[in-house]
């Protein structure tokens, strides 16, 4: 197994465990076991659990990944982590404001894609708000900006719409729930196994019909 394949396993296992039972409750041994790797192998890849968390965060962002990695990976400077996160959110916001998003279908496509990318990242912050207060604060700001932007789009789509901001909150939260909470953090998440695409298609159709 290559190091890249091991990293993929660790990313999947760690990100889910950091959601439930949570970052502080998760031990490196638990991550190694779920990844089906030896604990020693995990420590060869990551110097600490904090370094692993930073790796999970950075791997989620659509930034350029170094072609070569020096193991074990260590914690990332907080300023750099915040900077890259801000850049990722800026790109996301520009995409939502892009002239190519002219219909509700376009908007929903962008939202589904974004939450499928960032879903685990956001859930980790929601379940562990004190593990990185700077990133949690950025996430809160981005979430509020997203509510506002979607609300304004819906108001433009339907000028007589009552309470556009509240509609924006409902649309964003509904998509986030089905893209992230249902998959990683719901009581019956196994029900969505193998049918995720079908479930998301139903949500999409429901929203399209709601704002015709």
C-alpha positions as CSV (number, residue, x, y, z in Angstrom):
1,X,0.0,0.0,0.0
2,X,1.4,3.4,-1.0
3,X,1.6,6.3,1.4
4,X,-1.0,8.1,-0.6
5,X,-3.4,5.2,-0.1
6,X,-2.7,5.2,3.6
7,X,-3.3,8.9,3.8
8,X,-6.7,8.5,2.1
9,X,-7.6,5.8,4.7
10,X,-6.5,8.0,7.6
11,X,-8.3,11.0,6.2
12,X,-11.6,9.1,6.0
13,X,-11.3,7.5,9.4
14,X,-10.0,10.5,11.3
15,X,-12.6,13.0,9.8
16,X,-15.5,10.7,10.8
17,X,-14.1,10.0,14.3
18,X,-13.5,13.8,14.9
19,X,-17.2,14.2,14.2
20,X,-18.3,11.4,16.4
21,X,-17.2,10.8,19.2
22,X,-15.3,14.1,18.8
23,X,-11.7,15.3,18.5
24,X,-10.9,15.2,22.2
25,X,-12.4,11.8,22.7
26,X,-10.6,10.2,19.7
27,X,-7.3,8.5,20.3
28,X,-4.7,7.8,17.6
29,X,-5.2,4.1,18.3
30,X,-8.8,4.4,17.3
31,X,-7.9,6.1,14.0
32,X,-5.3,3.5,13.3
33,X,-7.8,0.7,13.9
34,X,-10.5,2.2,11.7
35,X,-7.8,2.9,9.0
36,X,-6.7,-0.7,9.3
37,X,-3.1,0.5,9.9
38,X,-0.6,-0.1,12.7
39,X,-0.3,2.6,15.3
40,X,3.4,2.9,14.4
41,X,2.5,3.5,10.8
42,X,0.1,6.3,11.8
43,X,2.9,8.0,13.9
44,X,5.2,7.6,10.9
45,X,2.8,9.6,8.9
46,X,1.7,12.2,11.6
47,X,3.7,13.5,14.5
48,X,0.6,14.1,16.6
49,X,-3.2,14.1,16.5
50,X,-3.1,17.9,16.1
51,X,-1.0,17.5,13.0
52,X,-3.6,15.0,11.7
53,X,-6.4,17.4,12.3
54,X,-4.6,20.2,10.4
55,X,-4.1,17.7,7.5
56,X,-7.8,16.9,7.5
57,X,-8.6,20.6,7.3
58,X,-6.1,21.4,4.6
59,X,-7.0,18.3,2.5
60,X,-10.6,19.6,2.3
61,X,-9.6,22.9,0.9
62,X,-9.3,23.2,-2.9
63,X,-5.7,24.3,-2.7
64,X,-2.6,22.9,-4.4
65,X,-1.3,19.9,-2.5
66,X,2.5,19.4,-2.4
67,X,3.7,16.6,-4.7
68,X,6.1,15.4,-2.0
69,X,5.4,15.2,1.7
70,X,8.0,15.0,4.5
71,X,6.9,12.5,7.1
72,X,5.9,12.7,9.8
73,X,3.6,15.6,9.0
74,X,3.6,18.3,11.7
75,X,1.1,20.9,12.8
76,X,0.5,23.8,10.4
77,X,1.1,27.4,11.5
78,X,-2.3,28.8,12.5
79,X,-1.9,31.9,10.3
80,X,-1.3,29.8,7.2
81,X,-4.3,27.6,8.0
82,X,-6.5,30.7,8.4
83,X,-5.1,32.3,5.3
84,X,-5.8,29.2,3.1
85,X,-9.3,28.8,4.6
86,X,-10.1,32.5,3.9
87,X,-8.8,32.1,0.3
88,X,-11.0,29.0,-0.2
89,X,-14.1,30.8,1.1
90,X,-13.4,33.8,-1.1
91,X,-13.2,31.5,-4.2
92,X,-16.5,29.8,-3.1
93,X,-18.2,33.2,-2.7
94,X,-17.0,34.4,-6.1
95,X,-18.4,31.2,-7.6
96,X,-21.8,31.8,-6.1
97,X,-21.8,35.4,-7.4
98,X,-20.5,34.3,-10.8
99,X,-22.5,35.4,-13.8
100,X,-22.9,31.7,-14.8
101,X,-25.2,31.1,-11.8
102,X,-28.4,32.5,-13.3
103,X,-31.0,29.9,-12.3
104,X,-32.0,28.1,-9.2
105,X,-30.7,24.9,-10.8
106,X,-27.3,26.5,-11.1
107,X,-27.3,27.7,-7.5
108,X,-28.3,24.3,-6.2
109,X,-25.6,22.6,-8.2
110,X,-23.0,24.9,-6.6
111,X,-24.4,24.4,-3.1
112,X,-24.5,20.6,-3.4
113,X,-21.0,20.5,-4.7
114,X,-19.6,22.8,-2.0
115,X,-21.3,21.0,0.9
116,X,-20.2,17.6,-0.4
117,X,-16.6,19.0,-0.3
118,X,-16.8,20.8,3.0
119,X,-19.3,18.7,4.8
120,X,-17.0,16.8,7.1
121,X,-14.8,19.9,7.7
122,X,-17.8,21.9,8.9
123,X,-19.2,19.1,11.1
124,X,-15.8,18.8,12.8
125,X,-15.9,22.5,13.6
126,X,-19.5,22.2,14.8
127,X,-18.8,19.3,17.1
128,X,-15.5,20.8,18.3
129,X,-15.9,24.6,18.3
130,X,-13.0,25.2,20.7
131,X,-10.4,23.0,19.0
132,X,-9.6,25.8,16.6
133,X,-11.5,29.0,17.5
134,X,-10.1,31.0,14.5
135,X,-11.5,28.5,12.0
136,X,-14.8,28.2,13.9
137,X,-15.2,32.0,13.7
138,X,-14.4,32.0,10.0
139,X,-17.0,29.2,9.5
140,X,-19.7,31.2,11.4
141,X,-19.0,34.2,9.2
142,X,-19.1,32.1,6.0
143,X,-22.3,30.5,7.0
144,X,-24.0,33.8,7.7
145,X,-22.8,35.2,4.4
146,X,-24.1,32.1,2.6
147,X,-27.6,32.6,4.2
148,X,-27.6,36.2,3.0
149,X,-26.4,35.4,-0.5
150,X,-28.9,32.6,-1.1
151,X,-31.7,34.7,0.4
152,X,-30.9,37.6,-2.0
153,X,-30.8,35.2,-4.9
154,X,-34.2,33.8,-4.0
155,X,-35.6,37.3,-3.6
156,X,-34.3,38.2,-7.1
157,X,-35.9,35.0,-8.4
158,X,-39.2,35.7,-6.7
159,X,-39.6,39.5,-5.8
160,X,-42.7,38.8,-3.8
161,X,-41.1,36.2,-1.6
162,X,-41.7,36.7,2.1
163,X,-38.7,36.8,4.4
164,X,-36.0,35.9,1.8
165,X,-33.3,35.6,4.5
166,X,-35.2,32.9,6.4
167,X,-35.8,31.1,3.1
168,X,-32.0,31.3,2.5
169,X,-31.4,29.7,5.9
170,X,-33.8,26.9,5.2
171,X,-32.4,26.1,1.7
172,X,-28.8,26.1,2.9
173,X,-29.5,24.1,6.1
174,X,-31.6,21.5,4.2
175,X,-28.8,20.9,1.6
176,X,-26.1,20.8,4.3
177,X,-28.2,18.3,6.4
178,X,-28.5,15.9,3.4
179,X,-24.9,16.3,2.2
180,X,-23.2,16.1,5.6
181,X,-25.3,15.4,8.7
182,X,-27.3,12.5,7.1
183,X,-24.1,10.9,5.9
184,X,-21.8,11.4,8.9
185,X,-23.8,12.4,11.9
186,X,-27.4,11.1,11.9
187,X,-28.9,8.3,14.0
188,X,-30.0,6.4,10.9
189,X,-27.1,7.3,8.5
190,X,-26.8,3.7,7.4
191,X,-30.2,4.2,5.6
192,X,-28.5,6.4,3.1
193,X,-25.8,3.9,2.3
194,X,-25.8,3.2,-1.4
195,X,-28.7,5.6,-2.1
196,X,-27.0,9.0,-1.5
197,X,-27.3,10.2,-5.1
198,X,-31.0,9.2,-5.1
199,X,-31.7,11.0,-1.8
200,X,-30.0,14.2,-3.0
201,X,-31.9,14.1,-6.3
202,X,-35.2,14.1,-4.3
203,X,-34.0,17.1,-2.2
204,X,-33.0,18.9,-5.3
205,X,-36.3,18.3,-7.0
206,X,-38.2,19.3,-3.9
207,X,-36.4,22.7,-3.8
208,X,-36.8,23.3,-7.6
209,X,-40.6,22.7,-7.3
210,X,-40.8,24.9,-4.2
211,X,-39.5,28.0,-6.0
212,X,-41.1,27.7,-9.4
